[in-house]
């Protein structure tokens, strides 16, 4: 299997796409490990199996339309396997196997049949002291952006998923690109103040644009750096409500095609004004679990 990921927007050839099968239903409130899920469990509005299946099928149809090869995890009964992004990530020609939170460890076993198709020399298994999830790792040409938390926050918040050790490891092991860490704001209780992953508050789209929620970043200088890299005029800023709805978690099939939630009217219109074709899909039920389109996908190869 060929690995080739150098950015978020080149033409997609192969992707691992999560599965909705037997996802376990509504969890107990005390078992939720993100604040947005807690809201919808408490209100009785957590998505159903039928909701999730319908939404994921709509995205699979878009992949079929664009001749994307879709790989799926193996089903594990009563396990949420929607968010494939976090259980691995490709940088360049290397597949990184991270250490994710204990609540999600079983998910990693579901892609062993995919890892078996990759040359072992192209797989890096991150050491035990590192913690990260793929939603915190963003490849952008000469850069790899990593959302992370320093020790105090990492040891305080359940929603802190990437630690300093992981950032340091990636800096040491990705020599061909500049690895830059961005500290994220975290909250276990308020989803409007919580950037669960970097892709919940930032994502490149098109040729040189990016969606940004400034308040997701702890340090103003990181926003200034993004302005320098992309050009301030090329940043699409979203507010807290839009971040909560997951505006920055769309997914690019190419520089010219983006898959987006159909209710993101202002964002979708902005993308169209940039010459991007927007494939609108229903994904608002899955969004209740604090993940959206990028969270559901693990790109293997882009052309």
ChimeraX attribute file (.defattr): number of C-alpha atoms within 10 A of each C-alpha:
attribute: neighborCount
match mode: 1-to-1
recipient: residues
	/A:1	12
	/A:2	14
	/A:3	19
	/A:4	20
	/A:5	24
	/A:6	22
	/A:7	19
	/A:8	24
	/A:9	26
	/A:10	20
	/A:11	18
	/A:12	23
	/A:13	19
	/A:14	22
	/A:15	21
	/A:16	21
	/A:17	27
	/A:18	23
	/A:19	23
	/A:20	24
	/A:21	19
	/A:22	15
	/A:23	20
	/A:24	15
	/A:25	13
	/A:26	17
	/A:27	13
	/A:28	10
	/A:29	13
	/A:30	8
	/A:31	11
	/A:32	16
	/A:33	17
	/A:34	21
	/A:35	22
	/A:36	23
	/A:37	25
	/A:38	25
	/A:39	19
	/A:40	16
	/A:41	19
	/A:42	11
	/A:43	9
	/A:44	10
	/A:45	13
	/A:46	20
	/A:47	19
	/A:48	15
	/A:49	15
	/A:50	10
	/A:51	16
	/A:52	21
	/A:53	17
	/A:54	14
	/A:55	18
	/A:56	21
	/A:57	15
	/A:58	14
	/A:59	21
	/A:60	13
	/A:61	12
	/A:62	16
	/A:63	20
	/A:64	11
	/A:65	9
	/A:66	14
	/A:67	12
	/A:68	18
	/A:69	15
	/A:70	18
	/A:71	18
	/A:72	18
	/A:73	20
	/A:74	17
	/A:75	19
	/A:76	17
	/A:77	11
	/A:78	11
	/A:79	16
	/A:80	20
	/A:81	27
	/A:82	25
	/A:83	25
	/A:84	29
	/A:85	24
	/A:86	27
	/A:87	26
	/A:88	25
	/A:89	25
	/A:90	24
	/A:91	22
	/A:92	19
	/A:93	15
	/A:94	21
	/A:95	23
	/A:96	18
	/A:97	21
	/A:98	23
	/A:99	24
	/A:100	21
	/A:101	18
	/A:102	7
	/A:103	10
	/A:104	14
	/A:105	12
	/A:106	14
	/A:107	22
	/A:108	18
	/A:109	14
	/A:110	18
	/A:111	18
	/A:112	12
	/A:113	12
	/A:114	14
	/A:115	17
	/A:116	10
	/A:117	10
	/A:118	15
	/A:119	13
	/A:120	11
	/A:121	8
	/A:122	14
	/A:123	15
	/A:124	14
	/A:125	11
	/A:126	17
	/A:127	13
	/A:128	10
	/A:129	11
	/A:130	19
	/A:131	21
	/A:132	28
	/A:133	27
	/A:134	29
	/A:135	29
	/A:136	25
	/A:137	28
	/A:138	25
	/A:139	23
	/A:140	19
	/A:141	14
	/A:142	11
	/A:143	17
	/A:144	21
	/A:145	19
	/A:146	29
	/A:147	31
	/A:148	29
	/A:149	26
	/A:150	15
	/A:151	13
	/A:152	9
	/A:153	18
	/A:154	18
	/A:155	12
	/A:156	13
	/A:157	16
	/A:158	16
	/A:159	22
	/A:160	29
	/A:161	25
	/A:162	32
	/A:163	24
	/A:164	20
	/A:165	19
	/A:166	23
	/A:167	24
	/A:168	14
	/A:169	14
	/A:170	21
	/A:171	18
	/A:172	10
	/A:173	12
	/A:174	15
	/A:175	9
	/A:176	12
	/A:177	18
	/A:178	16
	/A:179	21
	/A:180	17
	/A:181	20
	/A:182	20
	/A:183	21
	/A:184	25
	/A:185	23
	/A:186	25
	/A:187	19
	/A:188	18
	/A:189	16
	/A:190	14
	/A:191	22
	/A:192	19
	/A:193	17
	/A:194	26
	/A:195	27
	/A:196	29
	/A:197	30
	/A:198	29
	/A:199	28
	/A:200	28
	/A:201	30
	/A:202	29
	/A:203	26
	/A:204	26
	/A:205	28
	/A:206	21
	/A:207	16
	/A:208	14
	/A:209	20
	/A:210	20
	/A:211	22
	/A:212	25
	/A:213	24
	/A:214	18
	/A:215	20
	/A:216	26
	/A:217	22
	/A:218	15
	/A:219	14
	/A:220	10
	/A:221	11
	/A:222	16
	/A:223	19
	/A:224	12
	/A:225	12
	/A:226	16
	/A:227	15
	/A:228	10
	/A:229	13
	/A:230	15
	/A:231	14
	/A:232	16
	/A:233	8
	/A:234	18
	/A:235	20
	/A:236	19
	/A:237	18
	/A:238	21
	/A:239	16
	/A:240	18
	/A:241	11
	/A:242	17
	/A:243	25
	/A:244	23
	/A:245	23
	/A:246	25
	/A:247	30
	/A:248	29
	/A:249	27
	/A:250	24
	/A:251	23
	/A:252	25
	/A:253	23
	/A:254	22
	/A:255	20
	/A:256	19
	/A:257	22
	/A:258	22
	/A:259	22
	/A:260	28
	/A:261	26
	/A:262	15
	/A:263	15
	/A:264	16
	/A:265	12
	/A:266	12
	/A:267	22
	/A:268	23
	/A:269	14
	/A:270	12
	/A:271	21
	/A:272	15
	/A:273	10
	/A:274	14
	/A:275	13
	/A:276	20
	/A:277	18
	/A:278	20
	/A:279	17
	/A:280	18
	/A:281	19
	/A:282	19
	/A:283	22
	/A:284	20
	/A:285	18
	/A:286	24
	/A:287	21
	/A:288	22
	/A:289	22
	/A:290	22
	/A:291	27
	/A:292	27
	/A:293	26
	/A:294	27
	/A:295	24
	/A:296	25
	/A:297	24
	/A:298	25
	/A:299	26
	/A:300	26
	/A:301	23
	/A:302	22
	/A:303	12
